[in-house]
Amino acid sequence: MDDRLISDYVKNIEVSGIRKFFNKVNKYQDAISLTLGQPDFKLPKEIKEGLIHAINNDKTGYTSNIGINELREEISVYLKTINIDYNKDEICLTVGGSEALFDVFTTVLNPFDKVLIPTPAYPAYESCTKLLGAIPINYTLNAEFLLDIDKIEMLIKKEKPKVLVISFPTNPTGAVMIKEDRDKLYEIIKRNNILVITDEIYSSLCFDKDYYSISQFKDIKEKVILIGGFSKMFSMTGLRIGYLCAEDKYMKHIIKVHQYNTSCAPSIVQWGALYGLKYCMEDVEYMKKQFIKRRNYAYERLTNLGFQVNFPKGAFYIFPSINKYNMSSERFCNRLLEEGKVAVVPGSAFGRAGEGYIRISYAYSYEELKEAFNRIEKWLKTI
């Protein structure tokens, strides 16, 4: 095929390193995979009932582009519990958080606009930027995978970026936003002409008592767009339902992108998510408690095995250093898969600052985690 028929922007990005490594696991039928951020819990029964009720009542046609009123109102209520204030007309339902991200990036970016993107981070931020011909500029997180406020401020002054991307709780590190960083970042945003896109898809899986977000400040609301969703919250990854929150000056344009991209989020899934917010918050708390137990177990096993690792406080990932093994993260993970029969994700999949680390998802069952760490322990003795 003539390569000229493919967009230069598309040729400029790679397939997700997460998926690339997950796909390798299929060649090793006896391997245990700790690669995906997919909770092993069943979909709560009330959400199943909501889906079935929607089907039985023929709620299977198009909804409005922005989504059903009932769910948007309930999202508004949920966000207020973590001190974030958006009304239903400032909330748009999307096909997962991934579509929300792409809609927002498409709406606000022109070719050659500069975007500050954290590293290590979810790879979609950089790929979406490149797909639109904009310029990603990485800012490295500090040793605890928190914001380096001075570095961000320096880059804003030097590069004059249009957009700053932040993400807490964070994939791949499990770090959460702390109050001191939030307040310092607020002052920077207030002083500068910059738009913040904050990805908070793991907001329901913050293990600290208090939740901190840059979207909690009403006086800079015009400079912030929030991304959220239900895949992780309700263990409904394949049902693809997310949302974005923005003031009308953005929303009226985002809706145009969303409309031509997908018309509306799946109708029955919107009703299922509504049932989730209304009737399944106890399930969310139960899952969070289980993830905390799994986090503690994974952290204990890793530290006992001699890994240097930060204690994650959100999401369901842990990101240990492998620098002492003197091999790239890709080689480490390939050998662990081939020789130890455990699949984890190379840190290099999350940007240049991810090299020297591996990402382990503890969204899997305790039994799988135990067997995986037993295999890792056995394998380490052979290298």
Secondary structure, DSSP 8 states (H G I E B T S, - for coil): --GGGS-HHHHTS---HHHHHHHHGGG-TT-EE-------S---HHHHHHHHHHHHTT--S---TT--HHHHHHHHHHHHTTT----GGGEEEESHHHHHHHHHHHHH--TT-EEEEEES--THHHHHHHHTT-EEEEEE--TTS---HHHHHHHHHHH--SEEEEESS-TTT-----HHHHHHHHHHHHHS--EEEEE-TTGGGB-SSS---GGG-GGGGGGEEEEEESTTTTT-GGG--EEEE--HHHHHHHHHHHHHHHSSS-HHHHHHHHHHHHH-HHHHHHHHHHHHHHHHHHHHHHHHTT-B-----BTTEE--B-GGG-S-HHHHHHHIIIII-EE-EEGGGG-GGGTTBEEEE--S-HHHHHHHHHHHHHHHTT-
